[in-house]
Structure formats: C-alpha cells, structure tokens
Amino acid sequence: MRLVLVAAGLFAAAGSVAAHHSFTAEFDATKPVKLRGTLTKMEWINPHGWIYIDVTGEDGKVVNWGIEAGAPNGLLRRGLRRTDFPIGVEVVIEGYRAKDGTAKANGQKVTFADGRNFFLGSSLEAGAP
C-alpha cells in the first residue's frame, strides 16, 4: 500500500512539473518592454501570479496587458502583498515580451507611484535573463 501511495505521489508531481513552462518557451529575452499603466486585475495564483494593466499606446489606443509574475509565495517573500495591487493604481512594469506578439509579458520589476519597486520574476525560470 505504501508503494502505491508513493508511486501515485510521484505521478502527480510529474504532471505538475511537465505543465510548467520555461521562460524561453513563451518569452523573448531580446525584446525588453517597459509598460506604464493602470491596474485592472491581479490574479494571485500558482504557479505564477498575473498582473493585468491598461496601457495607452502612442496612438491613443488602450491595450490590456497580461504580465506574468513569480509564484505568490515568492512575491510574499519579496515583500509584496495582495493589498499592494488595488484596482486603479498606476504601475510601471519592466519585463520581456511574449514570443507570439500578444499583449503579454514576463514581468521582472514593478515600480509603484511612491517609488517602491520589487522583483517580479522567478529566479528558477530556465532561460530567464
């Protein structure tokens, strides 16, 4: 019975590892981006948190960007809390664009209007700059 439980645990863990992607699978380290926008949503979920901001382009068009962040536990260890992300707050996010050209990026740093800034990325992401 013990062997069956261990095997089931290993099988379940392998599935979650396979589902996780590397930085280089989705994002392009040669395409840095700096986005200034208004927070519309924050998803505090595993394996990565997501920050959504409305960014007004040079043409005046507003585009909602999805910014991948580190895991919630990692964000907490860096000093970030859910309460740091009230809807409507202005933020500047630096990171790297998605390879597919969509309005998506891997966030490396978030800066708040009061000057506080935090590392958003995961140091464990293979291929991350």
C-alpha positions as CSV (number, residue, x, y, z in Angstrom):
1,M,0.0,0.0,0.0
2,R,2.8,2.3,0.9
3,L,4.4,1.7,-2.6
4,V,1.2,2.6,-4.3
5,L,0.9,5.8,-2.4
6,V,4.5,6.8,-3.2
7,A,4.0,6.0,-6.9
8,A,0.8,8.0,-7.0
9,G,2.5,11.0,-5.4
10,L,5.4,10.8,-7.9
11,F,3.0,10.6,-10.8
12,A,1.0,13.6,-9.6
13,A,4.2,15.6,-9.1
14,A,5.5,14.7,-12.6
15,G,2.2,16.1,-14.1
16,S,2.6,19.5,-12.5
17,V,6.3,19.8,-13.5
18,A,5.5,18.9,-17.1
19,A,2.7,21.5,-17.2
20,H,5.1,24.3,-16.1
21,H,6.9,26.1,-18.9
22,S,10.3,27.7,-19.2
23,F,10.9,31.4,-19.8
24,T,12.3,30.7,-23.3
25,A,9.2,28.7,-24.3
26,E,7.0,31.8,-24.1
27,F,9.1,34.9,-23.8
28,D,11.9,36.6,-25.8
29,A,14.9,37.8,-23.8
30,T,15.9,40.0,-26.7
31,K,12.6,42.0,-26.5
32,P,12.6,44.0,-23.3
33,V,9.5,46.1,-22.6
34,K,8.6,48.9,-20.2
35,L,4.9,49.3,-19.6
36,R,3.2,52.2,-17.7
37,G,-0.4,51.5,-17.0
38,T,-3.4,51.3,-14.7
39,L,-4.0,48.0,-12.8
40,T,-7.2,46.3,-13.9
41,K,-6.8,42.9,-12.2
42,M,-4.4,40.8,-10.1
43,E,-4.5,37.0,-10.1
44,W,-2.7,35.7,-7.0
45,I,-2.5,32.1,-8.3
46,N,0.1,29.3,-8.7
47,P,2.3,28.6,-10.4
48,H,2.5,32.3,-11.5
49,G,0.7,35.4,-10.5
50,W,-0.7,37.6,-13.2
51,I,-1.0,41.4,-13.2
52,Y,-3.2,43.0,-15.8
53,I,-2.8,46.6,-16.7
54,D,-4.3,49.0,-19.3
55,V,-1.6,50.6,-21.3
56,T,-2.3,53.6,-23.5
57,G,-0.2,53.4,-26.7
58,E,1.3,56.3,-28.7
59,D,-1.8,56.0,-31.0
60,G,-4.1,56.6,-28.0
61,K,-5.4,53.0,-28.1
62,V,-5.7,51.3,-24.7
63,V,-4.5,47.7,-24.6
64,N,-4.9,45.4,-21.6
65,W,-1.5,43.6,-21.0
66,G,-1.1,40.4,-19.0
67,I,2.1,40.3,-17.0
68,E,3.3,37.0,-15.7
69,A,4.9,37.3,-12.2
70,G,6.5,34.8,-9.8
71,A,4.6,32.5,-7.6
72,P,2.5,34.1,-4.8
73,N,4.8,32.6,-2.2
74,G,7.9,34.2,-3.9
75,L,6.1,37.5,-4.2
76,L,5.3,37.4,-0.5
77,R,8.9,36.7,0.4
78,R,9.9,39.7,-1.7
79,G,7.6,41.9,0.4
80,L,4.6,42.2,-2.0
81,R,1.1,41.7,-0.7
82,R,-2.3,41.5,-2.5
83,T,-3.1,44.8,-0.9
84,D,-0.2,46.4,-2.9
85,F,-2.4,45.9,-6.0
86,P,-5.6,47.8,-5.7
87,I,-7.5,48.2,-8.9
88,G,-6.8,51.6,-10.5
89,V,-3.2,52.0,-9.1
90,E,-0.6,53.2,-11.6
91,V,2.4,51.0,-12.1
92,V,5.4,50.7,-14.3
93,I,6.4,47.1,-15.2
94,E,9.6,46.1,-16.9
95,G,10.0,42.7,-18.5
96,Y,10.1,40.8,-21.7
97,R,7.5,40.4,-24.5
98,A,5.8,37.3,-25.4
99,K,7.2,35.5,-28.5
100,D,3.8,35.3,-30.1
101,G,3.4,39.1,-30.2
102,T,0.4,39.2,-28.0
103,A,0.0,41.8,-25.2
104,K,1.7,39.6,-22.7
105,A,5.0,39.8,-21.0
106,N,7.1,38.2,-18.3
107,G,7.5,40.8,-15.6
108,Q,10.9,41.4,-14.0
109,K,10.2,44.5,-12.0
110,V,7.2,46.5,-10.8
111,T,7.5,50.2,-9.7
112,F,4.8,51.9,-7.8
113,A,4.0,55.7,-7.9
114,D,5.5,56.1,-4.5
115,G,8.9,54.8,-5.8
116,R,8.8,51.3,-4.3
117,N,10.0,48.7,-6.7
118,F,10.0,44.9,-6.5
119,F,11.4,42.0,-8.4
120,L,8.5,40.1,-10.0
121,G,10.3,37.3,-11.8
122,S,11.2,33.8,-10.7
123,S,14.9,33.1,-10.3
124,L,14.0,29.4,-11.0
125,E,12.8,30.1,-14.6
126,A,15.1,28.4,-17.0
127,G,16.3,30.8,-19.7
128,A,15.2,33.9,-17.8
129,P,17.6,36.8,-18.1
